[in-house]
Amino acid sequence: MRFFLALLCLCFASTSFSQNQPWKGKFEPIDDLLPTPNSYRTASGAPGKEYWQQRADYTIKASLDEKNNTISGDETITYYNNSPDDLAYLWIQLEQNVNRKENEDFGYVFGGVRDGMNTQHMQYLTRAIDFPAGYSIKYIKDESGNTIKSLVNNTMMKVLLDSPLKSGESITFSIGWSYPITDRSMFLLSREGYEYFPRDDNTVYLIAHWFPRMAVYNDTEGWQNKQFQKLGEFALEFGDYDVEITVPADHVVAATGSLQNPNDVLSKTQRQRLAKAEKTFDKPVLIITPEEANAAEKSKTTKTKTWRMIAKNVRDFAWASSRKFIWDAQAVQLPSNKVMAMSFYPNEGLPVWQEESTKAVMHALEVYSEATFDYPYPVAISVNTSNIGMEFPMISFNGGRPNSKGEMSKNAKAGMIGTIIHEVGHNWFPMIVSSDERQWMWMDEGLNTFLHQRTVKERYPDFNHTTPKSIVPFMKGDKNILRPIMTSSDNDLLSQFGANYYQKPTVGLQMLRNSIVGEELFDQAFKEYANRWKYKHPNPADLFRTLEDATATDLDWFFRGWFFTTDNVDIELADVKWFKVEPEVSIEDKQKQGDLNVTSENAGGKAKDFSGGPEQIKMVSTPDANYGQFLSRLDEPEIRKQVEGKNIYEVKIKNKGGLVMPVTIEWQYADGTTEIDRLPAEIWRTNEYETTKTFIKDKQVIKVIIDPKGEFADVDDKNNSFPKVEEASDFDKFKDQQKN
């Protein structure tokens, strides 16, 4: 112990600590921020041996009344209580109630009354148009036809059971309901409803959040019965669906699931084309042509047809219906599954939807499957609509249309294609890896955007895609209003919603993959998470723990800073000192000098560049006392030989933004070549604000840059180089403007 203490004192004496700011524990474990592992969710991030989740199967018969824009339905729910708890009541989600005037409002995000308000602004603000939004619940009955009592609280309905539903048992009950379909143009953030086309007096119906659905009951929250306020989306249970949809006979229906009665609803020609598409892998086959859709627009039948769909092990069901639809499809072969990629769009979507939509679906299916697991469902559908992108199992509603001349700019087309990829990608997150969107929207939007951007980069390299630099403007924002990523969905501002829940998690995952963990190891870990939690309900802790478990990398520092704070990355290259070892000195000089003697301007930290040349280090022999009880000695001539003529650079780096990050250093040499050194985030462990590192280089350096490729979302790249980049004064900028 005496020797160890002596050694410790020696090391401490030779180390300079300049941290005079409070220690914030940036490298401490985040266990205090996460739920305690248990038999349901393990410390490794995997589901535990006793993990459970509920299940709900649905049989639904619904009718669309095109004349009155209403929908009515009767559904039977079989609910399985797989939890260890007895349930005295059940909670049902009634999302259509969100647009009732008396319902809670998420707040008008674009501001209040002002001069010159347009009619749309007034409608959003006051809901002035008298529209009877919301459900009419006709009945709730048990299997014997007896009425079950219920209570409605805004967008949630409590079903009161006569006797508790015991653990391991199931209950079957029925609900009758109807509601008026919303005009999407009149309600802010409307994810479903109808779109009316005045030119031909026709309508495209996007039917979603349309039937009363079971709320989630789980091991971490009990009932997830937070009110729907439009920003925080959905938490849903898996189940099987048998759905019959009655629509006008000249309508075409696109829906979750597999069509069970094609002979009843499709013509012989359409069935033949669909059979051809199932064998066509290189391009889409038109099932309904533009000419046929245009002809269908001109007349309206009073007859009806019923489409029957079956979907297995999905957490939701959605559909679209219109006589305006053009329909194309092609087969996509994945390693373990063949999928039909389909698109439905009106003539207003031509020509770009026919050229691009199904192709984009195919690209999403291929890239996402490779990154996670093969898409397991039989179809993936893209439906064209106005203004939005919204996802459901096997079907998505996607905005983006050409102008009246059929033209789109490159950016508009990129936006349309990106929307399709993004919404199809939601089939993985959260439709299969079923996180709680109402609580943690970033878990589905962020992870999905990460793979969406990867798909764009790989399959559409000419399009812009998100990089760490993309998040810099947001990270530089006012911290008085910024929220951490780990903020519940409805508590964030719409103005920062996209950056905080889409872009910032995406950039975080990009940094982990490209610059912290490495592609191969990260990809395996991300795939591990997806496969561990497919058809299950993961929470943030399960993701964090899985990524650490599957990479053998301590990432608590990253999760703590990136997800739980609003700190940003601002790493400053504070100083670079240049040294060289002097040739061997005389015995007399050795006796006069200590271990190190530096006196020049450069070594003193006053130099602004390398023009003053290096400071000479007088290297002397090590005193015997430094060896303690060791009898062996260094080969001093060899050590001198190794460093003589070399350039020694001491680099001081400061953390000004608060977020610790790895540091990438680019050395630019006098001969025109460059070299990269990478320092791990752990360099900040003992001092979270400042660190100094020494490098030995054969070549002479003329410039040093940190984060040269913008890998870490550094908010101020003006302090990333030495010699420092001199910024023009305001006066000089003014003079330049006058010259121009």
Salt bridges, closest charged atoms under 4 A:
ASP32 OD1 - ARG560 NH2 3.75
ASP57 OD1 - ARG55 NE 3.22
GLU66 OE2 - HIS251 NE2 3.32
GLU66 OE2 - ARG323 NH1 2.71
ASP86 OD2 - LYS166 NZ 3.99
GLU95 OE2 - ARG213 NH2 2.74
GLU95 OE2 - ARG438 NH2 3.69
ASP105 OD2 - ARG127 NH2 3.54
GLU195 OE2 - ARG401 NH1 2.71
ASP200 OD2 - ARG199 NH2 3.13
ASP200 OD2 - LYS324 NZ 2.89
ASP201 OD2 - LYS300 NZ 3.19
ASP219 OD2 - ARG41 NE 2.91
GLU233 OE2 - ARG191 NE 2.84
GLU237 OE1 - HIS537 NE2 3.00
ASP240 OD1 - ARG55 NH2 2.97
ASP240 OD2 - LYS312 NZ 3.98
ASP242 OD2 - ARG308 NH2 2.60
ASP250 OD2 - ARG323 NE 2.84
GLU292 OE1 - ARG273 NH1 2.89
GLU297 OE1 - ARG199 NH2 3.51
GLU297 OE2 - LYS324 NZ 2.76
ASP316 OD2 - ARG213 NH1 2.58
GLU348 OE2 - ARG199 NH2 3.20
GLU348 OE1 - LYS324 NZ 3.32
GLU356 OE1 - LYS359 NZ 3.56
GLU366 OE1 - ARG459 NH1 2.75
GLU391 OE1 - HIS426 NE2 3.73
GLU437 OE1 - ARG315 NH2 2.49
ASP444 OD2 - HIS426 ND1 3.74
GLU445 OE1 - HIS422 NE2 3.05
GLU445 OE1 - HIS426 NE2 3.00
GLU458 OE2 - ARG454 NE 3.22
GLU519 OE1 - ARG513 NH2 3.75
ASP523 OD1 - ARG454 NH1 3.82
ASP523 OD1 - ARG513 NE 2.63
GLU528 OE2 - ARG532 NE 3.10
ASP542 OD2 - ARG41 NH1 2.67
ASP549 OD2 - ARG532 NH2 2.75
ASP554 OD2 - ARG685 NH2 3.64
ASP567 OD2 - LYS26 NZ 3.79
ASP567 OD1 - LYS479 NZ 3.75
GLU572 OE2 - LYS724 NZ 3.93
GLU582 OE1 - LYS618 NZ 2.89
GLU584 OE2 - LYS590 NZ 3.78
ASP624 OD1 - ARG633 NE 3.30
GLU644 OE2 - ARG640 NH1 3.87
GLU650 OE1 - LYS577 NZ 3.85
ASP671 OD2 - LYS699 NZ 3.09
GLU675 OE1 - LYS697 NZ 3.35
ASP677 OD2 - LYS697 NZ 2.58
ASP698 OD1 - LYS646 NZ 3.34
GLU711 OE1 - ARG678 NH1 3.17
GLU727 OE2 - LYS733 NZ 3.41
ASP732 OD1 - LYS735 NZ 3.83
